[in-house]
Amino acid sequence: MEKARPLWANSLQFVFACISYAVGLGNVWRFPYLCQMYGGGSFLVPYIIMLIVEGMPLLYLELAVGQRMRQGSIGAWRTISPYLSGVGVASVVVSFFLSMYYNVINAWAFWYLFHSFQDPLPWSVCPLNGNHTGYDEECEKASSTQYFWYRKTLNISPSLQENGGVQWEPALCLLLAWLVVYLCILRGTESTGKIEQLANPKAWINAATQIFFSLGLGFGSLIAFASYNEPSNNCQKHAIIVSLINSFTSIFASIVTFSIYGFKATFNYENCLKKVSLLLTNTFDLEDGFLTASNLEQVKGYLASAYPSKYSEMFPQIKNCSLESELDTAVQGTGLAFIVYTEAIKNMEVSQLWSVLYFFMLLMLGIGSMLGNTAAILTPLTDSKIISSHLPKEAISGLVCLVNCAIGMVFTMEAGNYWFDIFNDYAATLSLLLIVLVETIAVCYVYGLRRFESDLKAMTGRAVSWYWKVMWAGVSPLLIVSLFVFYLSDYILMGTLKYQAWDASQGQLVTKDYPAYALAVIGLLVASSTMCIPLAALGTFVQRRLKRGDADPVA
């Protein structure tokens, strides 16, 4: 007799699992960046519109598919049509790629958390040079926070071609991160401003992609979570709740981020004024306290005209202090999480406490998303009778974590951060758009929208409103096609793909071209997941033709 499928203890547990998966690091380090780039508060207009026409409908679709088919991604899409099993395989491949590199972020968070108990914080001051006669040259040219990130944490190489060896400290942190994920898996299902920017098409495109990737559509995690629901569960209500909480978290994170931006910008601006004032006071024998923020520019103009030769000699040392330019600095990703935030934290009172709280929050967000990613891989594997009959769930989970951890060691090498950027930028973008497009078409036009509607009504006792049907059948697929065309054309028009490498001699990032083998890896990342869909369909077609041929009577 087939073993009964485990269920969530209650619907609230399911909602929390979805929220934990959807609310991740992108809410903290991607959404605030987009707000700053595309007009501040005005970015909320395209964002909310895309949430209504794209986010909630597609989230509801995936939850409904999982709840109806009661299987992981591979089994769910094979049930809809045998030719669509490749959609589930593609989702598993993308989730596998994501798991390979995503947990490295948790490893970095552990590294920073452990160092947060030191006084002073190790990224708050530059270390002394080898002769103890001054500060380290690389740190002086960059900043103490950049130095701690690029040199002490990553020990980054000058380019992608120089791989270097595995850094044992980040490697141990990665082992710890995977151990935490594995222990959580073992607990199972029971625990787990500028208005003109609105006319900028990139603002709308970025709003759509932020909604798309923030909710985690296409990975198969939501289908896996929903497959453990009671058939009568109101997945429509839960889709709306998860979408709104995810968006609210992004907006709240932006408020916090902008306050940190403001604190950092003001601190840097005032520090710049002090340095310039001190330089001018000492050079021209001015009275102490004479220079202020209000009269600095006027005095500089007077000194330049009164003492032209003397002023021109020391002009290269005079920084242009601008609060506006400090506020306009837009950073995202690891640069925001491990450089900008740490620079603000080091200047706060009781900085150790704020550092511990901040990196503990990053860990909670990262591990919650990792559990969703691994669920997308494990659920189809444990649903497979061939695999589950030979291996218990604990062994399958352990093998998946072990393989991911072993491959993830690549990202702890000296060139590991460059490989991290490759996987982060190219492993999922086009693949997920294609996967969700095929999912939507499959439900509406292969399985049939009317049939799917009647299934949902039979399960939940509620009719599907016209809004969801219009979004599924027309608006959402057209929007995904538009995004897919945009990204494809953007890659083509971009020409040779480039990356940011750390130049220790300058203490800053420089732009370099990807080598040929890196471009080949990028191509394989995109192709290995997208090609699963047509190859699986072709394999099913050939298999059926062969069976039909064997069944035909011999003349």
DRENTORGU-863897 format. One record per residue (C-alpha): residue number from 1; residue in three letters; x, y, z. Coordinates in Angstrom, 2 decimals. Each point is the difference from the previous one (the first is absolute). Layout:
BEGIN
    n  res     east    north       up
  NUM  ala        X        Y        Z
...
! end
This chain:
BEGIN
    n  res     east    north       up
    1  met     0.00     0.00     0.00
    2  glu     1.37     3.43    -0.99
    3  lys     1.21     2.11     2.88
    4  ala    -2.26     2.98     0.77
    5  arg     1.43     3.40    -0.91
    6  pro     0.98     2.06     3.07
    7  leu    -1.99     3.17     0.61
    8  trp     0.64     3.35     1.63
    9  ala    -1.23     0.05     3.60
   10  asn    -2.15     3.04    -0.90
   11  ser    -0.34     2.59    -2.74
   12  leu     1.88     2.62     2.03
   13  gln     3.09    -2.20    -0.06
   14  phe    -0.22    -0.19    -3.80
   15  val    -0.33     3.79    -0.30
   16  phe     3.02     0.57     2.23
   17  ala     2.04    -2.46    -2.09
   18  cys    -0.92     1.89    -3.19
   19  ile     0.81     3.35     1.61
   20  ser     3.33    -1.30     1.29
   21  tyr     0.85    -1.15    -3.52
   22  ala    -1.22     3.11    -1.85
   23  val     1.36     2.62     2.40
   24  gly     3.73    -0.25    -0.56
   25  leu     3.14     1.98    -0.55
   26  gly    -1.40     1.60    -3.17
   27  asn    -2.50     1.90     2.13
   28  val     2.88     1.54     1.94
   29  trp     2.62     0.65    -2.66
   30  arg    -1.82     0.15    -3.36
   31  phe    -3.30     1.84     0.50
   32  pro     1.50     3.07     1.78
   33  tyr     2.57     0.30    -2.81
   34  leu    -2.76     0.03    -2.63
   35  cys    -1.94     2.63     1.93
   36  gln     3.04     2.22     0.11
   37  met     0.78    -0.52    -3.70
   38  tyr    -3.55     0.63    -1.27
   39  gly    -1.39     2.99     1.84
   40  gly    -0.39    -1.11     3.59
   41  gly    -3.69    -0.16     0.99
   42  ser    -1.18     0.26    -3.61
   43  phe     1.48    -3.48    -0.63
   44  leu    -2.81    -1.36     2.17
   45  val    -2.50     0.79    -2.81
   46  pro     1.37    -2.53    -2.55
   47  tyr     0.91    -2.36     2.84
   48  ile    -3.57    -0.17     1.35
   49  ile    -1.46    -0.31    -3.50
   50  met     2.34    -2.90    -0.78
   51  leu    -0.89    -1.60     3.33
   52  ile    -3.68     0.02    -1.03
   53  val     0.37    -1.15    -3.62
   54  glu     2.98    -2.34     0.38
   55  gly     1.02    -0.90     3.56
   56  met    -3.25    -1.07     1.66
   57  pro    -1.48    -1.83    -3.04
   58  leu     3.13    -2.08    -0.65
   59  leu     0.48    -0.75     3.70
   60  tyr    -3.62    -1.17     0.24
   61  leu     0.51    -2.13    -3.13
   62  glu     3.02    -1.83     1.41
   63  leu    -1.64    -0.57     3.41
   64  ala    -3.15    -1.28    -1.67
   65  val     1.94    -2.40    -2.25
   66  gly     1.93    -1.43     2.95
   67  gln    -3.14    -0.37     2.13
   68  arg    -1.98    -1.59    -2.85
   69  met     2.66    -2.46    -1.21
   70  arg     1.43    -0.68     3.51
   71  gln     3.46    -0.68    -1.41
   72  gly     3.32     1.77    -0.45
   73  ser     0.76     1.99    -3.15
   74  ile     0.94    -2.96    -2.23
   75  gly    -3.01    -2.13     0.93
   76  ala    -2.43     2.93    -0.10
   77  trp     0.85     1.04    -3.56
   78  arg     0.23    -3.64    -1.19
   79  thr    -3.55    -0.47     1.29
   80  ile    -1.20     2.98    -2.03
   81  ser     1.73    -1.42    -3.09
   82  pro     2.76    -2.64    -0.40
   83  tyr     1.65     2.39    -2.46
   84  leu     0.41     2.61     2.76
   85  ser     2.15    -2.01     2.43
   86  gly     2.97     2.06    -1.22
   87  val    -1.53     3.09     1.62
   88  gly     0.37    -1.63     3.40
   89  val     3.49    -1.22    -0.83
   90  ala     0.99     3.54    -1.07
   91  ser    -1.32     1.36     3.32
   92  val     2.07    -2.55     1.94
   93  val     3.14     0.85    -2.03
   94  val    -0.44     3.74     0.64
   95  ser    -0.63    -0.63     3.71
   96  phe     3.12    -2.16     0.09
   97  phe     2.07     2.80    -1.54
   98  leu    -1.45     2.47     2.49
   99  ser     0.74    -2.26     2.97
  100  met     3.59    -0.42    -1.17
  101  tyr     0.83     3.68     0.45
  102  tyr    -2.75     1.51     2.22
  103  asn     1.20    -1.64     3.19
  104  val     3.38     1.70    -0.45
  105  ile    -1.79     3.22     1.02
  106  asn    -0.99    -1.70     3.26
  107  ala     3.64    -1.06     0.43
  108  trp     1.10     3.63    -0.36
  109  ala    -2.70     1.05     2.47
  110  phe     1.32    -2.56     2.52
  111  trp     3.54     1.35    -0.54
  112  tyr    -1.10     3.58     0.70
  113  leu    -2.18    -1.10     2.94
  114  phe     2.96    -1.72     1.69
  115  his     2.13     3.13    -0.47
  116  ser    -2.78     2.24     1.36
  117  phe     0.96    -0.86     3.58
  118  gln     3.40     1.72    -0.29
  119  asp     0.68     3.46     1.40
  120  pro     0.67     1.97    -2.09
  121  leu    -1.72    -1.58    -2.98
  122  pro     2.73    -1.33    -2.34
  123  trp    -1.37     1.94    -2.98
  124  ser    -0.08     3.30     1.89
  125  val     3.74     0.76    -0.29
  126  cys     2.76    -0.75    -2.50
  127  pro     2.72    -2.43     1.16
  128  leu     3.63     1.09     0.30
  129  asn     2.44    -0.81    -2.77
  130  gly     2.78    -2.56     0.35
  131  asn     2.47     2.53     1.42
  132  his    -2.57     1.43     2.46
  133  thr     0.84     3.46    -1.30
  134  gly    -3.43     0.77    -1.41
  135  tyr    -3.23    -1.51    -1.24
  136  asp    -0.23    -2.69    -2.70
  137  glu     0.30     1.67    -3.42
  138  glu    -2.91    -1.88    -1.61
  139  cys    -2.28     0.86     2.94
  140  glu     0.98     3.69    -0.11
  141  lys    -0.79     0.23    -3.72
  142  ala    -3.37    -1.74     0.47
  143  ser    -1.67     0.09     3.43
  144  ser     0.06    -2.17     3.10
  145  thr    -3.34    -1.64    -0.89
  146  gln     1.04    -0.70    -3.61
  147  tyr     3.34    -1.35     1.18
  148  phe    -1.64    -2.38     2.48
  149  trp    -2.41    -1.25    -2.69
  150  tyr     2.34    -0.38    -2.96
  151  arg     3.23    -0.92     1.80
  152  lys    -0.88    -1.58     3.36
  153  thr    -3.25    -1.73    -0.96
  154  leu     0.46    -0.85    -3.69
  155  asn     3.78     0.39    -0.35
  156  ile    -1.03     0.77    -3.56
  157  ser     2.27    -0.56    -2.99
  158  pro     0.66     2.74    -2.60
  159  ser    -1.99    -1.82    -2.69
  160  leu    -2.14    -3.03    -0.80
  161  gln     2.95    -1.74    -1.66
  162  glu     1.91    -0.16     3.32
  163  asn    -2.10    -2.49     1.95
  164  gly     2.31    -0.39     3.00
  165  gly    -0.70    -2.54     2.72
  166  val    -2.95    -0.68     2.29
  167  gln    -0.11     2.38     3.00
  168  trp    -0.41    -2.26     3.00
  169  glu    -1.88     2.48     2.22
  170  pro    -2.84     0.72    -2.50
  171  ala     0.02    -3.73    -0.83
  172  leu    -0.65    -0.90     3.66
  173  cys    -2.78     2.60     0.12
  174  leu    -1.53    -1.58    -3.12
  175  leu     0.09    -3.43     1.67
  176  leu    -1.77     1.51     3.01
  177  ala    -2.63     1.64    -2.21
  178  trp    -0.78    -3.32    -1.73
  179  leu    -0.09    -1.82     3.35
  180  val    -2.62     2.47     1.26
  181  val    -2.05    -0.47    -3.19
  182  tyr     0.21    -3.80     0.29
  183  leu    -1.08     0.02     3.65
  184  cys    -2.98     2.21    -0.89
  185  ile    -0.94    -2.35    -2.87
  186  leu     0.01    -3.00     2.34
  187  arg    -2.83     1.58     1.99
  188  gly    -2.14    -0.37    -3.09
  189  thr    -3.27     1.57    -1.04
  190  glu    -1.12     0.49     3.57
  191  ser     2.51     2.86     0.66
  192  thr     0.82     1.65    -2.75
  193  gly     1.11    35.82   -14.12
  194  lys     0.61     1.06    -3.60
  195  ile    -3.25    -0.28    -1.89
  196  glu     1.51     0.17    -3.49
  197  gln     1.54    -3.43     0.66
  198  leu    -3.49    -1.48    -0.57
  199  ala     0.56     0.64    -3.72
  200  asn     3.22    -2.02     0.13
  201  pro    -0.75    -3.53    -1.32
  202  lys     2.88    -1.42     2.06
  203  ala    -1.79     1.06     3.19
  204  trp    -3.00    -2.15    -0.97
  205  ile     2.19    -2.89    -1.14
  206  asn     2.00     0.04     3.23
  207  ala    -3.21     0.21     2.04
  208  ala    -1.31    -3.08    -1.79
  209  thr     3.22    -1.98     0.44
  210  gln     0.26     0.97     3.67
  211  ile    -3.53    -1.35     0.62
  212  phe     0.75    -3.09    -2.06
  213  phe     3.24    -1.02     1.70
  214  ser    -0.88     1.19     3.50
  215  leu    -3.00    -2.34     0.20
  216  gly     2.15    -2.91    -1.21
  217  leu    -2.15    -0.94    -2.98
  218  gly     1.16    -2.81    -2.27
  219  phe     2.36    -1.74     2.43
  220  gly    -2.56    -2.65     0.96
  221  ser     0.23     0.87     3.71
  222  leu    -3.53     1.43     0.16
  223  ile    -1.40    -3.05    -1.80
  224  ala     1.86    -2.24     2.47
  225  phe    -1.35     1.91     3.02
  226  ala    -3.57     0.00    -1.33
  227  ser     0.11    -3.74    -0.73
  228  tyr    -0.12    -0.62     3.78
  229  asn    -3.25     1.96     0.39
  230  glu    -3.45    -1.38     0.61
  231  pro    -1.89     0.11    -3.35
  232  ser    -2.57     2.34     1.55
  233  asn     2.61     2.58     1.02
  234  asn    -0.78     3.56    -1.17
  235  cys     3.17     0.52    -2.05
  236  gln    -1.46     3.15    -1.62
  237  lys    -0.08     1.79     3.35
  238  his     3.47    -1.23     0.86
  239  ala     1.41     1.18    -3.33
  240  ile    -1.30     3.51     0.71
  241  ile     1.32    -0.04     3.60
  242  val     3.49    -1.20    -0.99
  243  ser     0.22     2.53    -2.87
  244  leu    -1.04     2.93     2.19
  245  ile     2.28    -0.93     2.91
  246  asn     2.92    -0.47    -2.39
  247  ser    -0.59     3.44    -1.54
  248  phe    -0.54     1.65     3.39
  249  thr     3.31    -1.45     1.18
  250  ser     1.77     1.42    -3.06
  251  ile    -1.45     3.46     0.65
  252  phe     0.83    -0.17     3.71
  253  ala     3.55    -1.14    -0.84
  254  ser     0.31     3.01    -2.31
  255  ile    -0.93     2.39     2.81
  256  val     2.67    -1.54     2.22
  257  thr     2.54    -0.04    -2.84
  258  phe    -0.60     3.64    -0.91
  259  ser     0.40     1.01     3.63
  260  ile     3.36    -1.82     0.03
  261  tyr     0.90     1.68    -3.32
  262  gly    -0.85     3.35     1.59
  263  phe     2.03    -0.73     3.12
  264  lys     3.01    -1.15    -2.04
  265  ala    -0.25     2.91    -2.46
  266  thr    -0.26     2.58     2.79
  267  phe     2.90    -1.55     1.91
  268  asn     2.22    -0.10    -3.12
  269  tyr    -0.99     3.53    -0.96
  270  glu     0.79     1.43     3.44
  271  asn     3.25    -1.96     0.12
  272  cys     0.96     1.41    -3.41
  273  leu    -0.75     3.55     1.17
  274  lys     2.17    -0.49     3.08
  275  lys     2.95    -1.23    -2.07
  276  val    -0.26     2.83    -2.55
  277  ser    -0.45     2.62     2.75
  278  leu     3.01    -1.34     1.90
  279  leu     2.12    -0.01    -3.17
  280  leu    -0.93     3.58    -0.92
  281  thr     0.38     1.24     3.59
  282  asn     3.51    -1.45     0.33
  283  thr     1.14     1.04    -3.49
  284  phe    -1.22     3.62     0.13
  285  asp     0.27     0.55     3.80
  286  leu    -3.71     0.65     0.42
  287  glu    -1.64     0.42     3.38
  288  asp    -1.25    -3.25     1.56
  289  gly    -3.75    -0.39    -0.46
  290  phe    -0.13     2.70    -2.67
  291  leu    -0.92    -2.41    -2.79
  292  thr    -3.54    -1.43     0.07
  293  ala    -2.17    -1.92    -2.44
  294  ser    -1.79     3.22    -0.93
  295  asn     3.05     2.10    -0.85
  296  leu     2.42    -2.71    -1.25
  297  glu    -0.63     0.50    -3.73
  298  gln     0.19     3.78     0.31
  299  val     3.31    -0.17     1.89
  300  lys     1.41    -2.48    -2.56
  301  gly    -0.82     2.46    -2.78
  302  tyr     1.67     2.85     1.86
  303  leu     3.16    -2.04     0.74
  304  ala     0.24    -1.14    -3.62
  305  ser    -0.05     3.61    -1.22
  306  ala     2.17     1.47     2.78
  307  tyr     2.67    -2.75     0.07
  308  pro    -0.21    -1.64    -3.46
  309  ser     3.39    -1.78    -0.01
  310  lys    -0.27    -1.30     3.56
  311  tyr    -3.60    -1.09    -0.51
  312  ser     0.78    -1.80    -3.28
  313  glu     2.78    -2.00     1.72
  314  met    -2.32    -1.43     2.62
  315  phe    -3.11    -0.13    -2.24
  316  pro     0.37    -3.77    -0.78
  317  gln    -0.33    -0.70     3.73
  318  ile    -3.27     1.95     0.33
  319  lys    -2.98    -2.31    -0.30
  320  asn    -3.30     1.25    -1.37
  321  cys    -2.35    -0.63     2.92
  322  ser    -3.57    -0.53    -1.23
  323  leu    -2.83    -1.45     2.05
  324  glu    -2.07    -0.49    -3.18
  325  ser     2.68    -2.09    -1.71
  326  glu     0.33    -2.13     3.12
  327  leu    -3.75    -0.61     0.03
  328  asp    -0.06    -0.81    -3.73
  329  thr     2.41    -2.91     0.40
  330  ala    -2.04    -3.10    -0.89
  331  val     1.27    -3.43     1.04
  332  gln    -1.62    -3.42    -0.09
  333  gly     0.83    -3.64     0.78
  334  thr     3.00    -0.96     2.09
  335  gly     1.34     3.56    -0.31
  336  leu    -3.02     1.27     1.93
  337  ala    -0.16    -2.85     2.51
  338  phe     3.67    -0.30     0.91
  339  ile     1.49     3.45    -0.77
  340  val    -2.59     2.79     0.24
  341  tyr    -1.87    -1.40     3.00
  342  thr     3.20    -0.88     1.85
  343  glu     1.35     3.50    -0.62
  344  ala    -3.12     1.44     1.61
  345  ile     0.04    -2.49     2.88
  346  lys     3.61     0.71     0.95
  347  asn    -0.92     3.65     0.71
  348  met    -3.00    -0.81     2.21
  349  glu    -0.07    -0.11     3.77
  350  val     0.30    -3.56     1.34
  351  ser     1.08    -1.07    -3.49
  352  gln     0.61    -3.63     1.03
  353  leu    -3.66    -0.42     1.00
  354  trp    -1.31     1.45    -3.26
  355  ser     2.44    -2.13    -1.98
  356  val    -1.11    -3.21     1.73
  357  leu    -3.68     0.83    -0.54
  358  tyr     0.54     0.93    -3.65
  359  phe     1.93    -3.11    -1.00
  360  phe    -2.32    -2.24     2.01
  361  met    -2.87     1.50    -2.04
  362  leu     1.91    -0.72    -3.25
  363  leu     0.45    -3.61     1.12
  364  met    -3.71    -0.42     0.76
  365  leu    -0.95     1.39    -3.42
  366  gly     2.63    -2.07    -1.80
  367  ile    -0.71    -3.31     1.75
  368  gly    -3.77     0.43    -0.46
  369  ser     0.49     0.41    -3.75
  370  met     2.46    -2.92    -0.09
  371  leu    -2.56    -2.34     1.56
  372  gly    -2.43     0.92    -2.79
  373  asn     2.67    -0.57    -2.64
  374  thr     0.95    -3.42     1.35
  375  ala    -3.70    -0.95     0.29
  376  ala    -0.30     0.60    -3.76
  377  ile     2.77    -2.58    -0.54
  378  leu    -0.92    -2.53     2.70
  379  thr    -3.77    -0.24    -0.55
  380  pro     0.25    -1.36    -3.59
  381  leu     2.79    -2.38     1.10
  382  thr    -1.91    -1.36     3.01
  383  asp    -3.17    -0.24    -2.14
  384  ser     1.88    -2.29    -2.41
  385  lys    -0.78    -3.62     0.87
  386  ile     3.28    -1.19    -1.52
  387  ile     2.15     2.24     2.21
  388  ser    -2.10    -0.09     3.19
  389  ser    -0.21    -3.81    -0.09
  390  his     3.79    -0.26     0.26
  391  leu     0.85     2.97     2.20
  392  pro    -1.77     1.54     3.02
  393  lys    -0.79     3.72    -0.07
  394  glu     2.82     0.77     2.45
  395  ala     2.55    -1.59    -2.35
  396  ile    -1.37     1.82    -3.06
  397  ser     0.08     3.31     1.88
  398  gly     3.52    -0.68     1.22
  399  leu     1.28    -0.83    -3.49
  400  val    -1.56     3.14    -1.51
  401  cys     1.54     2.20     2.70
  402  leu     3.37    -1.75    -0.29
  403  val     0.17     0.37    -3.80
  404  asn    -1.04     3.66     0.17
  405  cys     2.54     0.69     2.76
  406  ala     2.81    -1.70    -1.94
  407  ile    -0.73     1.98    -3.17
  408  gly    -0.50     3.16     2.06
  409  met     3.65    -0.15     1.07
  410  val     0.76     1.58    -3.40
  411  phe    -1.50     3.22     1.36
  412  thr     2.42     0.04     2.95
  413  met     3.05     0.18    -2.29
  414  glu     1.83     3.28    -0.63
  415  ala    -1.94     0.42    -3.25
  416  gly    -3.16    -1.39     1.62
  417  asn    -1.80     3.35     0.14
  418  tyr     0.31     0.35    -3.79
  419  trp    -1.59    -3.44    -0.48
  420  phe    -2.66     0.97     2.54
  421  asp    -0.89     3.02    -2.17
  422  ile    -0.21    -2.22    -3.12
  423  phe    -2.44    -2.39     1.66
  424  asn    -1.96     2.83     1.61
  425  asp    -0.37     1.92    -3.28
  426  tyr    -0.56    -2.81    -2.52
  427  ala    -1.07    -3.28     1.63
  428  ala    -3.67     0.89     0.39
  429  thr    -1.14     3.16    -1.83
  430  leu    -0.93    -1.20    -3.50
  431  ser    -0.66    -3.55     1.19
  432  leu    -2.63     1.01     2.56
  433  leu    -1.80     2.26    -2.46
  434  leu    -0.26    -2.88    -2.48
  435  ile    -1.07    -2.48     2.69
  436  val    -2.83     2.18     1.34
  437  leu    -1.13     0.88    -3.55
  438  val    -0.30    -3.71    -0.85
  439  glu    -1.75    -0.64     3.34
  440  thr    -2.63     2.65    -0.72
  441  ile    -0.59    -1.20    -3.56
  442  ala    -0.15    -3.61     1.20
  443  val    -2.71     0.69     2.58
  444  cys    -2.11     2.25    -2.22
  445  tyr     0.34    -1.65    -3.40
  446  val     1.24    -3.59     0.51
  447  tyr    -1.79    -1.05     3.19
  448  gly    -2.76     2.51    -0.78
  449  leu    -1.02     3.08     1.96
  450  arg    -3.62    -1.18     0.41
  451  arg     1.14    -3.40     1.24
  452  phe     2.46     1.62     2.44
  453  glu    -2.73     2.38     1.17
  454  ser    -2.38    -2.88     0.70
  455  asp     2.75    -1.88     1.88
  456  leu     0.58     2.99     2.26
  457  lys    -3.71     0.42     0.62
  458  ala    -0.33    -3.70     0.88
  459  met     2.99     0.21     2.38
  460  thr    -0.71     3.24     1.80
  461  gly    -3.71     0.51    -0.62
  462  arg     0.69     3.48    -1.43
  463  ala    -0.35     1.17    -3.58
  464  val     3.00     1.58    -1.71
  465  ser    -0.68     3.69    -0.73
  466  trp     0.38     1.57    -3.45
  467  tyr     3.05     1.95     1.17
  468  trp     2.14    -3.11     0.53
  469  lys    -1.12    -1.54    -3.30
  470  val     0.78     3.15    -2.02
  471  met     3.44     0.29     1.61
  472  trp     0.85    -3.68    -0.54
  473  ala    -1.26    -0.27    -3.55
  474  gly     1.21     3.31    -1.42
  475  val     1.66     2.75     2.01
  476  ser     2.63    -1.99     1.95
  477  pro     1.28    -2.08    -2.98
  478  leu     0.32     3.14    -2.15
  479  leu     1.90     1.74     2.78
  480  ile     2.39    -2.95     0.38
  481  val     0.62    -0.05    -3.77
  482  ser     0.80     3.73     0.15
  483  leu     2.47    -0.56     2.84
  484  phe     1.58    -2.93    -1.82
  485  val     0.47     2.06    -3.19
  486  phe     1.43     2.90     2.01
  487  tyr     2.59    -2.13     1.79
  488  leu     0.96    -1.83    -3.20
  489  ser     0.45     3.26    -1.93
  490  asp     1.83     1.56     2.95
  491  tyr     2.55    -2.83    -0.01
  492  ile     0.43     0.28    -3.79
  493  leu     0.38     3.80    -0.01
  494  met     2.38    -0.13     2.95
  495  gly     2.64    -1.63    -2.20
  496  thr     2.87    -1.66     1.85
  497  leu    -1.04    -0.78     3.56
  498  lys     2.10     1.72     2.67
  499  tyr     0.55    -0.34     3.73
  500  gln     1.33     2.11     2.87
  501  ala     3.44    -1.08     1.30
  502  trp     1.76     1.30     3.10
  503  asp     3.24     1.89    -0.64
  504  ala     1.99    -0.02     3.25
  505  ser     2.50     2.59    -1.28
  506  gln    -2.78     2.54    -0.57
  507  gly    -2.27    -1.13     2.81
  508  gln    -3.03    -0.08    -2.28
  509  leu    -1.96    -2.11    -2.51
  510  val     0.99    -0.02    -3.66
  511  thr    -1.94    -1.32    -3.01
  512  lys     1.37    -3.02    -1.89
  513  asp    -1.24    -2.26    -2.81
  514  tyr    -1.04    -3.53     0.86
  515  pro     2.44    -2.61    -1.39
  516  ala    -1.27    -2.46    -2.61
  517  tyr    -0.42    -2.89     2.45
  518  ala    -2.12     2.17     2.31
  519  leu    -2.28     0.87    -2.94
  520  ala    -0.28    -3.73    -0.72
  521  val    -1.04    -0.63     3.64
  522  ile    -2.62     2.76    -0.28
  523  gly    -1.37    -1.63    -3.15
  524  leu    -0.14    -3.40     1.71
  525  leu    -1.78     1.44     3.05
  526  val    -2.76     1.43    -2.19
  527  ala    -0.23    -2.97    -2.38
  528  ser     0.15    -2.80     2.58
  529  ser    -3.30     1.07     1.56
  530  thr    -1.91     1.40    -3.00
  531  met     0.84    -2.96    -2.25
  532  cys    -1.59    -2.40     2.50
  533  ile    -3.45     1.09    -1.22
  534  pro     0.32    -0.84    -3.74
  535  leu     2.29    -3.01     0.60
  536  ala    -2.43    -1.62     2.46
  537  ala    -2.90     0.61    -2.40
  538  leu     2.02    -1.51    -2.86
  539  gly     0.96    -2.99     2.15
  540  thr    -3.66    -0.63     0.93
  541  phe    -1.01     0.24    -3.67
  542  val     2.69    -2.48    -1.11
  543  gln    -0.82    -2.37     2.84
  544  arg    -3.71     0.00    -0.93
  545  arg     0.80    -0.54    -3.67
  546  leu     2.20    -2.98     0.86
  547  lys    -2.69    -1.51     2.24
  548  arg    -2.60     0.51    -2.71
  549  gly     2.32    -1.68    -2.50
  550  asp     0.47    -3.02     2.30
  551  ala    -3.76    -0.27     0.47
  552  asp    -0.77    -0.05    -3.77
  553  pro    -0.75    -3.54    -1.32
  554  val     2.61    -1.53    -2.29
  555  ala    -1.25    -0.23    -3.59
! end
